[in-house]
Amino acid sequence: MMVFDDDLVQSRRDRLLEAVEAAPFDAFVAVSNANVAHASGYRSVAAEIFGRQALRAVVTPDRVVVVGLCADGGPALEAGIVPDDFVPYGRFYFTSHEGHPASEFADQHADVDDALAEALRRAGVLGGRLGVDDSAGVDLRGTLQAVAPDADVTSASDWAYAVRAKKLPAEIARLREAARLAESGIDAALDVAEEGMTEREIAAVVADTMVAGGGHPRFIVATAGERSALADAHVSDRPWKGGELLRFDVGCTIDGYWSDMARTAVLGEPDATQVSRYDALLAGEQAELDRIRPGVPARELFDIAMDTVRRRGLPGYRRHHCGHGIGSEVYEPPIVSPDFDTEVEAGMTFCLETPYYEMEWGGMMVEDTIVVTEDGYERLTVSDRSLRVVGV
């Protein structure tokens, strides 16, 4: 397993604080787990469990004050947040016989809004111009107007995504490792797969491989036969049968950075329809790869993929997107769709894909992760992209 440098937290925090200093607001109020982690270095288990109520961070050019559940107090301090930069809310008890600060966190603030007001006060921005992260679906405007009536509030979600779009070397290293574990899991599953093996048994091999390599499995779609057309579906006890498709769409995380890749296999020799359709999908993805480079709009990649798949064998092919950014969230802007004119830049990371789902027949998919370079791209997923054939 790769041994990482410990520079990730500091380097991405430095990037964010420099961006805040140049931003058209005095402080950034982070809400999404990804943005809070970028600001503070702290990734919360509780936040993943409790969703949108868990974390906030007030970020100024020289300070980050984190708001979190009392239960986050222990691990947040372990992650390096000093007690005065952590504002707890709610009730949870840590016991300490040596005066650990987390043991005093219970009942300091009744709820997350009360704690946010205190965080704004500590950061000195109760009356400033605030850029607010609304990417997590939480509308803080009403809260901020109540707790900081003199503040001028503006949306900063697009700004935050732009700050994170071009990945740091340490971020790319983690994305590369997460991609390696995902494709190693698929390869390991196909090495042992045979007729009669169930989707659940196949998925377990993928998950075991990810865990053994230090990854955190996040989603494993391994669906066979007509179920391969169900897009994002949980695995079942359905067995894989001769002549059927098996579609993988899997991802794990390394230090909070995601993988998301797909491959398709057939049990026994594929028939002519399976071959021609897969060739069309692979050609569509390859056309995206051939075109991607700095300066190309994301929507142009979508148009190229769609046109190629339709010309190469699937004239009725329909999709809402043919790829997306990836990083500390599995889907990050820009999306490769008609709605995004964003020009690709060196350092951005994408998943490019051309899935096809036909109910009663099956689904096929090829998806790869790349980093954009100055003159093109580098693949972070490197395994065989062909329609994989497993012997019967």
TORKOL-4160 file (C-alpha; in steps of 0.2 Angstrom, whole numbers, padded with zeros to 4 digits, m for minus):
392
<pt num="1" X="0000" Y="0000" Z="0000"/>
<pt num="2" X="0006" Y="0017" Z="m0004"/>
<pt num="3" X="0013" Y="0028" Z="0010"/>
<pt num="4" X="0008" Y="0045" Z="0009"/>
<pt num="5" X="0016" Y="0062" Z="0014"/>
<pt num="6" X="0008" Y="0071" Z="0028"/>
<pt num="7" X="0007" Y="0087" Z="0018"/>
<pt num="8" X="m0011" Y="0086" Z="0012"/>
<pt num="9" X="m0020" Y="0095" Z="0026"/>
<pt num="10" X="m0008" Y="0109" Z="0027"/>
<pt num="11" X="m0006" Y="0112" Z="0008"/>
<pt num="12" X="m0025" Y="0112" Z="0005"/>
<pt num="13" X="m0028" Y="0123" Z="0020"/>
<pt num="14" X="m0015" Y="0135" Z="0014"/>
<pt num="15" X="m0024" Y="0135" Z="m0003"/>
<pt num="16" X="m0041" Y="0139" Z="0004"/>
<pt num="17" X="m0034" Y="0153" Z="0016"/>
<pt num="18" X="m0025" Y="0161" Z="0001"/>
<pt num="19" X="m0041" Y="0160" Z="m0009"/>
<pt num="20" X="m0052" Y="0168" Z="0006"/>
<pt num="21" X="m0039" Y="0182" Z="0007"/>
<pt num="22" X="m0043" Y="0186" Z="m0012"/>
<pt num="23" X="m0061" Y="0183" Z="m0011"/>
<pt num="24" X="m0075" Y="0196" Z="m0012"/>
<pt num="25" X="m0080" Y="0192" Z="0006"/>
<pt num="26" X="m0072" Y="0193" Z="0023"/>
<pt num="27" X="m0076" Y="0174" Z="0028"/>
<pt num="28" X="m0081" Y="0158" Z="0021"/>
<pt num="29" X="m0094" Y="0148" Z="0030"/>
<pt num="30" X="m0092" Y="0130" Z="0025"/>
<pt num="31" X="m0106" Y="0117" Z="0027"/>
<pt num="32" X="m0102" Y="0102" Z="0017"/>
<pt num="33" X="m0091" Y="0089" Z="0024"/>
<pt num="34" X="m0079" Y="0091" Z="0010"/>
<pt num="35" X="m0077" Y="0109" Z="0013"/>
<pt num="36" X="m0075" Y="0108" Z="0031"/>
<pt num="37" X="m0062" Y="0095" Z="0029"/>
<pt num="38" X="m0052" Y="0106" Z="0017"/>
<pt num="39" X="m0053" Y="0120" Z="0029"/>
<pt num="40" X="m0049" Y="0111" Z="0045"/>
<pt num="41" X="m0041" Y="0094" Z="0041"/>
<pt num="42" X="m0055" Y="0085" Z="0051"/>
<pt num="43" X="m0066" Y="0072" Z="0043"/>
<pt num="44" X="m0080" Y="0068" Z="0054"/>
<pt num="45" X="m0089" Y="0051" Z="0056"/>
<pt num="46" X="m0103" Y="0059" Z="0065"/>
<pt num="47" X="m0106" Y="0071" Z="0050"/>
<pt num="48" X="m0108" Y="0056" Z="0038"/>
<pt num="49" X="m0121" Y="0048" Z="0050"/>
<pt num="50" X="m0131" Y="0064" Z="0054"/>
<pt num="51" X="m0129" Y="0073" Z="0038"/>
<pt num="52" X="m0133" Y="0091" Z="0036"/>
<pt num="53" X="m0134" Y="0095" Z="0054"/>
<pt num="54" X="m0116" Y="0090" Z="0060"/>
<pt num="55" X="m0102" Y="0102" Z="0055"/>
<pt num="56" X="m0099" Y="0120" Z="0050"/>
<pt num="57" X="m0083" Y="0130" Z="0048"/>
<pt num="58" X="m0080" Y="0149" Z="0048"/>
<pt num="59" X="m0064" Y="0152" Z="0038"/>
<pt num="60" X="m0055" Y="0169" Z="0037"/>
<pt num="61" X="m0038" Y="0172" Z="0030"/>
<pt num="62" X="m0030" Y="0168" Z="0046"/>
<pt num="63" X="m0041" Y="0157" Z="0056"/>
<pt num="64" X="m0053" Y="0142" Z="0055"/>
<pt num="65" X="m0066" Y="0140" Z="0068"/>
<pt num="66" X="m0075" Y="0123" Z="0068"/>
<pt num="67" X="m0093" Y="0120" Z="0074"/>
<pt num="68" X="m0097" Y="0102" Z="0078"/>
<pt num="69" X="m0107" Y="0090" Z="0089"/>
<pt num="70" X="m0099" Y="0087" Z="0106"/>
<pt num="71" X="m0096" Y="0069" Z="0100"/>
<pt num="72" X="m0084" Y="0076" Z="0087"/>
<pt num="73" X="m0074" Y="0085" Z="0101"/>
<pt num="74" X="m0062" Y="0071" Z="0105"/>
<pt num="75" X="m0057" Y="0066" Z="0087"/>
<pt num="76" X="m0057" Y="0084" Z="0081"/>
<pt num="77" X="m0044" Y="0089" Z="0094"/>
<pt num="78" X="m0034" Y="0073" Z="0090"/>
<pt num="79" X="m0034" Y="0079" Z="0072"/>
<pt num="80" X="m0026" Y="0095" Z="0077"/>
<pt num="81" X="m0039" Y="0108" Z="0080"/>
<pt num="82" X="m0035" Y="0118" Z="0096"/>
<pt num="83" X="m0049" Y="0119" Z="0109"/>
<pt num="84" X="m0053" Y="0138" Z="0106"/>
<pt num="85" X="m0056" Y="0134" Z="0087"/>
<pt num="86" X="m0069" Y="0121" Z="0091"/>
<pt num="87" X="m0086" Y="0126" Z="0096"/>
<pt num="88" X="m0097" Y="0111" Z="0102"/>
<pt num="89" X="m0115" Y="0110" Z="0103"/>
<pt num="90" X="m0127" Y="0097" Z="0110"/>
<pt num="91" X="m0124" Y="0084" Z="0124"/>
<pt num="92" X="m0111" Y="0070" Z="0124"/>
<pt num="93" X="m0099" Y="0065" Z="0138"/>
<pt num="94" X="m0081" Y="0061" Z="0137"/>
<pt num="95" X="m0073" Y="0056" Z="0154"/>
<pt num="96" X="m0056" Y="0062" Z="0158"/>
<pt num="97" X="m0046" Y="0062" Z="0174"/>
<pt num="98" X="m0033" Y="0073" Z="0168"/>
<pt num="99" X="m0043" Y="0088" Z="0162"/>
<pt num="100" X="m0045" Y="0084" Z="0143"/>
<pt num="101" X="m0054" Y="0099" Z="0135"/>
<pt num="102" X="m0067" Y="0087" Z="0127"/>
<pt num="103" X="m0073" Y="0082" Z="0144"/>
<pt num="104" X="m0080" Y="0100" Z="0146"/>
<pt num="105" X="m0089" Y="0101" Z="0129"/>
<pt num="106" X="m0106" Y="0095" Z="0134"/>
<pt num="107" X="m0120" Y="0108" Z="0135"/>
<pt num="108" X="m0110" Y="0123" Z="0130"/>
<pt num="109" X="m0122" Y="0127" Z="0115"/>
<pt num="110" X="m0139" Y="0121" Z="0113"/>
<pt num="111" X="m0139" Y="0118" Z="0094"/>
<pt num="112" X="m0129" Y="0121" Z="0079"/>
<pt num="113" X="m0135" Y="0138" Z="0075"/>
<pt num="114" X="m0131" Y="0144" Z="0093"/>
<pt num="115" X="m0114" Y="0137" Z="0091"/>
<pt num="116" X="m0112" Y="0145" Z="0073"/>
<pt num="117" X="m0115" Y="0162" Z="0081"/>
<pt num="118" X="m0101" Y="0159" Z="0093"/>
<pt num="119" X="m0089" Y="0154" Z="0080"/>
<pt num="120" X="m0093" Y="0170" Z="0070"/>
<pt num="121" X="m0089" Y="0180" Z="0085"/>
<pt num="122" X="m0073" Y="0171" Z="0089"/>
<pt num="123" X="m0068" Y="0173" Z="0070"/>
<pt num="124" X="m0072" Y="0192" Z="0072"/>
<pt num="125" X="m0084" Y="0192" Z="0057"/>
<pt num="126" X="m0101" Y="0194" Z="0065"/>
<pt num="127" X="m0104" Y="0210" Z="0055"/>
<pt num="128" X="m0094" Y="0207" Z="0039"/>
<pt num="129" X="m0097" Y="0200" Z="0022"/>
<pt num="130" X="m0100" Y="0181" Z="0022"/>
<pt num="131" X="m0098" Y="0169" Z="0008"/>
<pt num="132" X="m0109" Y="0154" Z="0012"/>
<pt num="133" X="m0108" Y="0136" Z="0006"/>
<pt num="134" X="m0125" Y="0130" Z="0001"/>
<pt num="135" X="m0118" Y="0115" Z="m0009"/>
<pt num="136" X="m0124" Y="0103" Z="0005"/>
<pt num="137" X="m0143" Y="0108" Z="0003"/>
<pt num="138" X="m0143" Y="0118" Z="0019"/>
<pt num="139" X="m0149" Y="0136" Z="0018"/>
<pt num="140" X="m0140" Y="0146" Z="0031"/>
<pt num="141" X="m0146" Y="0163" Z="0025"/>
<pt num="142" X="m0160" Y="0164" Z="0038"/>
<pt num="143" X="m0149" Y="0158" Z="0052"/>
<pt num="144" X="m0136" Y="0170" Z="0048"/>
<pt num="145" X="m0148" Y="0185" Z="0047"/>
<pt num="146" X="m0154" Y="0180" Z="0064"/>
<pt num="147" X="m0137" Y="0178" Z="0072"/>
<pt num="148" X="m0127" Y="0191" Z="0063"/>
<pt num="149" X="m0140" Y="0204" Z="0057"/>
<pt num="150" X="m0127" Y="0216" Z="0051"/>
<pt num="151" X="m0118" Y="0203" Z="0040"/>
<pt num="152" X="m0119" Y="0204" Z="0021"/>
<pt num="153" X="m0122" Y="0186" Z="0015"/>
<pt num="154" X="m0118" Y="0179" Z="m0002"/>
<pt num="155" X="m0117" Y="0162" Z="m0010"/>
<pt num="156" X="m0100" Y="0155" Z="m0012"/>
<pt num="157" X="m0103" Y="0137" Z="m0017"/>
<pt num="158" X="m0096" Y="0139" Z="m0035"/>
<pt num="159" X="m0081" Y="0149" Z="m0028"/>
<pt num="160" X="m0077" Y="0134" Z="m0016"/>
<pt num="161" X="m0078" Y="0121" Z="m0030"/>
<pt num="162" X="m0067" Y="0132" Z="m0041"/>
<pt num="163" X="m0054" Y="0133" Z="m0027"/>
<pt num="164" X="m0054" Y="0114" Z="m0026"/>
<pt num="165" X="m0055" Y="0110" Z="m0044"/>
<pt num="166" X="m0037" Y="0109" Z="m0048"/>
<pt num="167" X="m0030" Y="0096" Z="m0038"/>
<pt num="168" X="m0014" Y="0096" Z="m0028"/>
<pt num="169" X="m0001" Y="0083" Z="m0030"/>
<pt num="170" X="m0005" Y="0075" Z="m0014"/>
<pt num="171" X="m0023" Y="0074" Z="m0019"/>
<pt num="172" X="m0019" Y="0066" Z="m0035"/>
<pt num="173" X="m0009" Y="0053" Z="m0026"/>
<pt num="174" X="m0024" Y="0048" Z="m0016"/>
<pt num="175" X="m0036" Y="0048" Z="m0031"/>
<pt num="176" X="m0023" Y="0037" Z="m0040"/>
<pt num="177" X="m0023" Y="0025" Z="m0025"/>
<pt num="178" X="m0042" Y="0024" Z="m0023"/>
<pt num="179" X="m0043" Y="0021" Z="m0042"/>
<pt num="180" X="m0030" Y="0007" Z="m0041"/>
<pt num="181" X="m0040" Y="m0001" Z="m0027"/>
<pt num="182" X="m0056" Y="0000" Z="m0037"/>
<pt num="183" X="m0049" Y="m0008" Z="m0052"/>
<pt num="184" X="m0039" Y="m0021" Z="m0042"/>
<pt num="185" X="m0056" Y="m0026" Z="m0034"/>
<pt num="186" X="m0064" Y="m0029" Z="m0051"/>
<pt num="187" X="m0049" Y="m0039" Z="m0057"/>
<pt num="188" X="m0049" Y="m0050" Z="m0042"/>
<pt num="189" X="m0067" Y="m0053" Z="m0044"/>
<pt num="190" X="m0066" Y="m0058" Z="m0062"/>
<pt num="191" X="m0051" Y="m0069" Z="m0058"/>
<pt num="192" X="m0062" Y="m0080" Z="m0047"/>
<pt num="193" X="m0080" Y="m0077" Z="m0055"/>
<pt num="194" X="m0088" Y="m0092" Z="m0062"/>
<pt num="195" X="m0105" Y="m0098" Z="m0067"/>
<pt num="196" X="m0117" Y="m0099" Z="m0053"/>
<pt num="197" X="m0108" Y="m0086" Z="m0042"/>
<pt num="198" X="m0120" Y="m0073" Z="m0035"/>
<pt num="199" X="m0119" Y="m0054" Z="m0037"/>
<pt num="200" X="m0116" Y="m0053" Z="m0018"/>
<pt num="201" X="m0102" Y="m0066" Z="m0018"/>
<pt num="202" X="m0093" Y="m0056" Z="m0032"/>
<pt num="203" X="m0096" Y="m0039" Z="m0024"/>
<pt num="204" X="m0088" Y="m0047" Z="m0008"/>
<pt num="205" X="m0072" Y="m0050" Z="m0017"/>
<pt num="206" X="m0071" Y="m0032" Z="m0023"/>
<pt num="207" X="m0074" Y="m0025" Z="m0005"/>
<pt num="208" X="m0062" Y="m0037" Z="0002"/>
<pt num="209" X="m0048" Y="m0031" Z="m0010"/>
<pt num="210" X="m0052" Y="m0013" Z="m0006"/>
<pt num="211" X="m0051" Y="m0016" Z="0013"/>
<pt num="212" X="m0035" Y="m0026" Z="0011"/>
<pt num="213" X="m0027" Y="m0011" Z="0002"/>
<pt num="214" X="m0032" Y="0002" Z="0015"/>
<pt num="215" X="m0048" Y="0008" Z="0006"/>
<pt num="216" X="m0065" Y="0012" Z="0013"/>
<pt num="217" X="m0078" Y="0004" Z="0001"/>
<pt num="218" X="m0092" Y="0016" Z="m0003"/>
<pt num="219" X="m0102" Y="0008" Z="m0017"/>
<pt num="220" X="m0101" Y="m0008" Z="m0026"/>
<pt num="221" X="m0113" Y="m0011" Z="m0040"/>
<pt num="222" X="m0110" Y="m0029" Z="m0047"/>
<pt num="223" X="m0126" Y="m0033" Z="m0056"/>
<pt num="224" X="m0129" Y="m0048" Z="m0068"/>
<pt num="225" X="m0140" Y="m0052" Z="m0083"/>
<pt num="226" X="m0156" Y="m0041" Z="m0084"/>
<pt num="227" X="m0151" Y="m0033" Z="m0067"/>
<pt num="228" X="m0136" Y="m0025" Z="m0075"/>
<pt num="229" X="m0148" Y="m0012" Z="m0083"/>
<pt num="230" X="m0153" Y="m0006" Z="m0066"/>
<pt num="231" X="m0140" Y="0008" Z="m0064"/>
<pt num="232" X="m0136" Y="0010" Z="m0046"/>
<pt num="233" X="m0143" Y="m0005" Z="m0038"/>
<pt num="234" X="m0138" Y="m0015" Z="m0023"/>
<pt num="235" X="m0132" Y="m0033" Z="m0026"/>
<pt num="236" X="m0143" Y="m0048" Z="m0024"/>
<pt num="237" X="m0141" Y="m0066" Z="m0023"/>
<pt num="238" X="m0145" Y="m0068" Z="m0041"/>
<pt num="239" X="m0132" Y="m0080" Z="m0049"/>
<pt num="240" X="m0122" Y="m0076" Z="m0065"/>
<pt num="241" X="m0127" Y="m0087" Z="m0079"/>
<pt num="242" X="m0118" Y="m0091" Z="m0096"/>
<pt num="243" X="m0120" Y="m0078" Z="m0109"/>
<pt num="244" X="m0125" Y="m0064" Z="m0097"/>
<pt num="245" X="m0117" Y="m0047" Z="m0094"/>
<pt num="246" X="m0110" Y="m0042" Z="m0077"/>
<pt num="247" X="m0108" Y="m0024" Z="m0075"/>
<pt num="248" X="m0096" Y="m0016" Z="m0061"/>
<pt num="249" X="m0098" Y="0002" Z="m0055"/>
<pt num="250" X="m0088" Y="0003" Z="m0039"/>
<pt num="251" X="m0079" Y="0016" Z="m0028"/>
<pt num="252" X="m0069" Y="0018" Z="m0012"/>
<pt num="253" X="m0060" Y="0032" Z="m0003"/>
<pt num="254" X="m0043" Y="0035" Z="0003"/>
<pt num="255" X="m0041" Y="0048" Z="0016"/>
<pt num="256" X="m0058" Y="0055" Z="0010"/>
<pt num="257" X="m0054" Y="0055" Z="m0009"/>
<pt num="258" X="m0065" Y="0045" Z="m0020"/>
<pt num="259" X="m0063" Y="0032" Z="m0034"/>
<pt num="260" X="m0078" Y="0029" Z="m0047"/>
<pt num="261" X="m0075" Y="0017" Z="m0061"/>
<pt num="262" X="m0084" Y="0004" Z="m0072"/>
<pt num="263" X="m0080" Y="m0011" Z="m0082"/>
<pt num="264" X="m0092" Y="m0024" Z="m0090"/>
<pt num="265" X="m0089" Y="m0043" Z="m0092"/>
<pt num="266" X="m0098" Y="m0057" Z="m0101"/>
<pt num="267" X="m0098" Y="m0075" Z="m0095"/>
<pt num="268" X="m0093" Y="m0085" Z="m0110"/>
<pt num="269" X="m0090" Y="m0078" Z="m0128"/>
<pt num="270" X="m0101" Y="m0063" Z="m0131"/>
<pt num="271" X="m0114" Y="m0062" Z="m0145"/>
<pt num="272" X="m0113" Y="m0050" Z="m0159"/>
<pt num="273" X="m0125" Y="m0037" Z="m0151"/>
<pt num="274" X="m0115" Y="m0037" Z="m0135"/>
<pt num="275" X="m0099" Y="m0034" Z="m0145"/>
<pt num="276" X="m0106" Y="m0020" Z="m0156"/>
<pt num="277" X="m0114" Y="m0011" Z="m0142"/>
<pt num="278" X="m0099" Y="m0011" Z="m0131"/>
<pt num="279" X="m0088" Y="m0006" Z="m0145"/>
<pt num="280" X="m0099" Y="0009" Z="m0148"/>
<pt num="281" X="m0098" Y="0014" Z="m0129"/>
<pt num="282" X="m0079" Y="0012" Z="m0128"/>
<pt num="283" X="m0077" Y="0022" Z="m0144"/>
<pt num="284" X="m0088" Y="0036" Z="m0136"/>
<pt num="285" X="m0077" Y="0036" Z="m0120"/>
<pt num="286" X="m0061" Y="0036" Z="m0131"/>
<pt num="287" X="m0067" Y="0051" Z="m0141"/>
<pt num="288" X="m0069" Y="0060" Z="m0125"/>
<pt num="289" X="m0051" Y="0055" Z="m0120"/>
<pt num="290" X="m0044" Y="0060" Z="m0137"/>
<pt num="291" X="m0052" Y="0077" Z="m0135"/>
<pt num="292" X="m0049" Y="0082" Z="m0117"/>
<pt num="293" X="m0036" Y="0095" Z="m0114"/>
<pt num="294" X="m0035" Y="0113" Z="m0106"/>
<pt num="295" X="m0047" Y="0125" Z="m0114"/>
<pt num="296" X="m0060" Y="0112" Z="m0120"/>
<pt num="297" X="m0078" Y="0116" Z="m0113"/>
<pt num="298" X="m0085" Y="0101" Z="m0103"/>
<pt num="299" X="m0101" Y="0102" Z="m0114"/>
<pt num="300" X="m0090" Y="0099" Z="m0130"/>
<pt num="301" X="m0084" Y="0082" Z="m0122"/>
<pt num="302" X="m0102" Y="0077" Z="m0120"/>
<pt num="303" X="m0107" Y="0081" Z="m0138"/>
<pt num="304" X="m0092" Y="0071" Z="m0144"/>
<pt num="305" X="m0096" Y="0056" Z="m0133"/>
<pt num="306" X="m0114" Y="0056" Z="m0138"/>
<pt num="307" X="m0111" Y="0058" Z="m0157"/>
<pt num="308" X="m0098" Y="0045" Z="m0157"/>
<pt num="309" X="m0109" Y="0032" Z="m0148"/>
<pt num="310" X="m0123" Y="0035" Z="m0159"/>
<pt num="311" X="m0113" Y="0034" Z="m0175"/>
<pt num="312" X="m0104" Y="0018" Z="m0170"/>
<pt num="313" X="m0119" Y="0007" Z="m0166"/>
<pt num="314" X="m0132" Y="0014" Z="m0154"/>
<pt num="315" X="m0141" Y="0027" Z="m0164"/>
<pt num="316" X="m0154" Y="0030" Z="m0150"/>
<pt num="317" X="m0142" Y="0033" Z="m0136"/>
<pt num="318" X="m0148" Y="0045" Z="m0123"/>
<pt num="319" X="m0138" Y="0052" Z="m0108"/>
<pt num="320" X="m0139" Y="0067" Z="m0096"/>
<pt num="321" X="m0120" Y="0067" Z="m0094"/>
<pt num="322" X="m0104" Y="0058" Z="m0099"/>
<pt num="323" X="m0093" Y="0062" Z="m0085"/>
<pt num="324" X="m0090" Y="0072" Z="m0069"/>
<pt num="325" X="m0076" Y="0079" Z="m0059"/>
<pt num="326" X="m0071" Y="0069" Z="m0044"/>
<pt num="327" X="m0061" Y="0073" Z="m0028"/>
<pt num="328" X="m0066" Y="0073" Z="m0010"/>
<pt num="329" X="m0084" Y="0071" Z="m0017"/>
<pt num="330" X="m0088" Y="0058" Z="m0029"/>
<pt num="331" X="m0097" Y="0071" Z="m0040"/>
<pt num="332" X="m0089" Y="0088" Z="m0042"/>
<pt num="333" X="m0092" Y="0101" Z="m0055"/>
<pt num="334" X="m0089" Y="0103" Z="m0069"/>
<pt num="335" X="m0101" Y="0089" Z="m0075"/>
<pt num="336" X="m0098" Y="0083" Z="m0093"/>
<pt num="337" X="m0115" Y="0089" Z="m0099"/>
<pt num="338" X="m0124" Y="0102" Z="m0110"/>
<pt num="339" X="m0126" Y="0113" Z="m0095"/>
<pt num="340" X="m0108" Y="0116" Z="m0091"/>
<pt num="341" X="m0098" Y="0128" Z="m0102"/>
<pt num="342" X="m0083" Y="0127" Z="m0090"/>
<pt num="343" X="m0067" Y="0125" Z="m0098"/>
<pt num="344" X="m0056" Y="0111" Z="m0093"/>
<pt num="345" X="m0040" Y="0116" Z="m0084"/>
<pt num="346" X="m0023" Y="0106" Z="m0081"/>
<pt num="347" X="m0024" Y="0098" Z="m0064"/>
<pt num="348" X="m0043" Y="0095" Z="m0064"/>
<pt num="349" X="m0048" Y="0077" Z="m0062"/>
<pt num="350" X="m0063" Y="0068" Z="m0071"/>
<pt num="351" X="m0072" Y="0052" Z="m0072"/>
<pt num="352" X="m0077" Y="0050" Z="m0091"/>
<pt num="353" X="m0090" Y="0037" Z="m0094"/>
<pt num="354" X="m0103" Y="0031" Z="m0107"/>
<pt num="355" X="m0116" Y="0019" Z="m0098"/>
<pt num="356" X="m0130" Y="0011" Z="m0107"/>
<pt num="357" X="m0145" Y="0003" Z="m0098"/>
<pt num="358" X="m0158" Y="m0007" Z="m0108"/>
<pt num="359" X="m0172" Y="m0014" Z="m0097"/>
<pt num="360" X="m0175" Y="m0033" Z="m0100"/>
<pt num="361" X="m0158" Y="m0034" Z="m0109"/>
<pt num="362" X="m0144" Y="m0027" Z="m0098"/>
<pt num="363" X="m0132" Y="m0014" Z="m0095"/>
<pt num="364" X="m0115" Y="m0010" Z="m0101"/>
<pt num="365" X="m0102" Y="0003" Z="m0095"/>
<pt num="366" X="m0084" Y="0009" Z="m0096"/>
<pt num="367" X="m0078" Y="0023" Z="m0084"/>
<pt num="368" X="m0061" Y="0029" Z="m0081"/>
<pt num="369" X="m0053" Y="0042" Z="m0070"/>
<pt num="370" X="m0040" Y="0054" Z="m0077"/>
<pt num="371" X="m0031" Y="0070" Z="m0073"/>
<pt num="372" X="m0029" Y="0084" Z="m0086"/>
<pt num="373" X="m0012" Y="0088" Z="m0090"/>
<pt num="374" X="m0005" Y="0103" Z="m0100"/>
<pt num="375" X="m0006" Y="0094" Z="m0117"/>
<pt num="376" X="m0020" Y="0081" Z="m0113"/>
<pt num="377" X="m0023" Y="0069" Z="m0099"/>
<pt num="378" X="m0016" Y="0055" Z="m0089"/>
<pt num="379" X="m0026" Y="0040" Z="m0084"/>
<pt num="380" X="m0027" Y="0036" Z="m0066"/>
<pt num="381" X="m0036" Y="0019" Z="m0070"/>
<pt num="382" X="m0025" Y="0009" Z="m0080"/>
<pt num="383" X="m0034" Y="m0008" Z="m0082"/>
<pt num="384" X="m0040" Y="m0017" Z="m0097"/>
<pt num="385" X="m0055" Y="m0007" Z="m0104"/>
<pt num="386" X="m0061" Y="m0020" Z="m0116"/>
<pt num="387" X="m0077" Y="m0031" Z="m0114"/>
<pt num="388" X="m0070" Y="m0043" Z="m0102"/>
<pt num="389" X="m0073" Y="m0062" Z="m0106"/>
<pt num="390" X="m0074" Y="m0074" Z="m0092"/>
<pt num="391" X="m0073" Y="m0093" Z="m0096"/>
<pt num="392" X="m0088" Y="m0105" Z="m0092"/>
